[in-house]
Amino acid sequence: MQKRILVLCSSSYQILVAIRIMYEYYANNIIDLLLTDTIADVKNVYHKAKRESIFRHTYLWKIKGKFNFDRSQRLLHAVQGWRASEKLLAAYEMKDKQYDVFLYANNSPIAMHLGNVLKHKNPNLAVELFEDGFSTYSTYMGDFLKKSNLRTRLLAGFFMHTSVVYVFNPQMIEWNSTFELKKICHDFEGEILGLINRLFSYERLQDNYNKKVIFFEESYAADGKTVDDVEIVEVIADVVGKENVFVKIHPRNPTNRFSAKGYVTNINISIPWEVIVLNEPFEQTVLVTLASNAAMNPYFLFGKRIPVILLFRCTKTPEALYAPIVSFDEKICSKYPDIFTIPKNCEQMKSKLKEYI
C-alpha cells in the first residue's frame, strides 16, 4: 500500500537531502513537497518542482516574518498545542490533508505548528527528521530532543513524536539517539542529479569556479555580527595572489563587500553550492572558510575529497561565531586531517596555503 508523504523544506540543502531520501526510502509512494519562501529563488524552484512526476503536489508557503515568536509566545503555543497551531495556519492550504509520514529537518516554528495540526488529524502519523547540516549531529539538536524533564518535553512538544532520524554519517552523531537511525546514501548520480539540476536551473550557471582558492563568506553581516572575514581574505590574497581567489558570497548578506575590493565573486546566488559541487570537478582547488558547513559538505555529503582549511582559530572576532557548532566542527574535522586543516594562527594558515600555489 502506498504511503502519503509530506516533506517540508525551508532551504536548498534540505531539498537535496529530501530528494535523496525519497529515492532511497520512499520510491513509488505518494509525495507532496512543501517549500517555504526562505529558499533562494523559491518561485523558480516551485514552478520547476510542479512539473516533476516524483511529486504529486508542490506547495509554496510564504512564512517570512510570520513565525518569529519570543520565548513566552513559544511557551504559550506549546501549552495550547494543536489549537494554537490550527489558528496560526488557518490561511494556509493543504494543512487539512491526511498523510502517513511527515518529514521535517529542524525544530523551526513552522515545522512544529504544521506537525501539531497533522498529528492531531492523524494520530498514527509517522514523524521523521532528516539531516539539516552539522547542527543535526551536534548536541544542539540532541539536547532539544531529550525527554529529560517536563520543561524540555513541553517546549519540544510535537517533536517528541519523532521516530526516525535520517543522516549521511550516523557515526558522527554526538548525542545518544532514542530514535531509529537511517543512513542516507552519498550517491547523487543519474536520475537524481538530473532532477536536482532541473529544479535549481543549473544550466543558467554563469560563474567559473576554476580557482585555486574558494573562500566562503558566511551570514554574519546579515545577522548583525561584525567579523574580520574581509581582512582574512586580504591575507589569503597576499599569499596566493588575488587572481587566484574566488569568493562565494552568502546570499543573505545585503552588500557585496568583496567585489568592492576587486575580488571575483559569484553572480548566481540562487544556485546552491551543493549543486555546483555535484557537477564540477574541483581537482585543483582548496576550500577556505571560517566555519561554514558549505565548505565541509563536499566531503560529508558527497564523499568528495576536496581539501578544506578552517580558519575559526584565526579570526580576531571569535565571539561572532556560534561556539557549540564550531566546537563540533573542530571535533569532527580533526578526525580527517587528510581533508581538513585547522590552523592555530594566520602564520600556519599562510604556510598551508603555499602548498596549493
Secondary structure, 3 states (H helix, E strand, C coil): CCCEEEEEECCHHHHHHHHHHHHHHCCCCEEEEEEECCCCCHHHHHHHHHCCCCCCEEEEECCCCCCCCCHHHHHHHHHHCHHHHHHHCCCCCCCCCCCCEEEECCCCHHHHHHHHHHHHHCCCCEEEEECCCHHHHCHHHHHHHCCCCHHHHHHHHHHHHEEEEEECCHHHCCCCCCCEEEECCCCCCCHHHHHHHHHCCHHHCCCCCCCCEEEECCCCCCCCCCCCHHHHHHHHHHHHCHHHEEEECCCCCCCCCCHHHCCEECCCCCCCHHHHHHHCCCCCCEEEECCCHHHHHHHHHHCCCCCEEECCCCCCCHHHCCHHHHHHHHHHHCCCCCCEECCCCHHHHHHHHHHHC
